[in-house]
């Protein structure tokens, strides 16, 4: 059987990872197709466009608001974003992210994964204790990860409309999902997981799990 990280509380892109899988372990680069169509977008559409921007930015140039605006302009000129898509992106929140400790690490990291698509066989009893001697095909897409000699830092970008009052509840909803991302990356790269970080752009806040 097959399970996506979305089923543990996730995003449409994890469903995308489940399509047309033929091998047990298939790490690869993954380019998200945007569904943006008009300036007034839904939360889901905004999340899709926002993740696309975070995937394509040159992080080394994101140390200033001017640099981020220039990067967004570059993406438009290259045909990777439309003007309408660019107009709804909150570049201020992106700048605040790259001013944070984890954002600064990304601007200098030597090895970064973005939109990393994976399919991996997992012991089914991890998700359902009654299942013994069974395996499940687990699939998903990791927003971002820093690969270092001593381990991996997993970063999941969130554009949820979260408040300080609802933050703990939302974090608990996503904890299983990011744990799965960590398990998959650790197995693929044969490295320990150093940190698992949820970053909430609506609050400009990182939560380390």
Steps between C-alpha positions, in 0.01 A plus 500: 500500500595863470493803730590864445631735767186705430293229665687584821398867451666664205469657160394439144861458393526176699214368288699606194788287623275194500435516127669260259738346752682192372796450736529453874746786548503780245655824632493774237455870443136602481357805326158603620241607244316809614120517481494877540253663265399845631608768750240398760626163610391244753721395789587180312592686183708749694682217674579342163640823356689581819666158507596542135672829581685345796609218271643727231659788692878529510535490878841667490333815369226507761693689768309824430148597399645651183671175415178303547303744282767470232478121521122505457545732202754256358251215528239707316744596223601135465138395459500300823238725661231721355467864600175412677671228700783730597258772609349291781827377651582654837870573452518660844418169668761330282758757610412440865551128443846553351582729793425216743763253618379222271468738205856624549618138500332447164678797343838342575429125490696300244247220446126574494205293383189676370165340419661158544268228378535156657344156487625251756392166646420518871401246763119519515489445875655847548160639400275214605634277783271211404669462160791258524739386230347753260651795317342821380614730220543840664515810281535873544682821406736674742496879472862553595788329679859580582735205453816518712767249593360457850135479407191645332280796590147466361306823438129512420351829380148580622270775371209400726290777653623416845482721809706491821197339666468221242872443440543204736201322351622552142852385589361178647307438177818519295736317735440155349545633148839659560609195698433291189707739291784459747478120496506494120796737464696321770457168321580640155809695606603269785540796735332588832239773523640801688187716502144504371369855456155632414513863386172693510516802269178652637667531840861535380578220744698176494403203715762230556372147561 
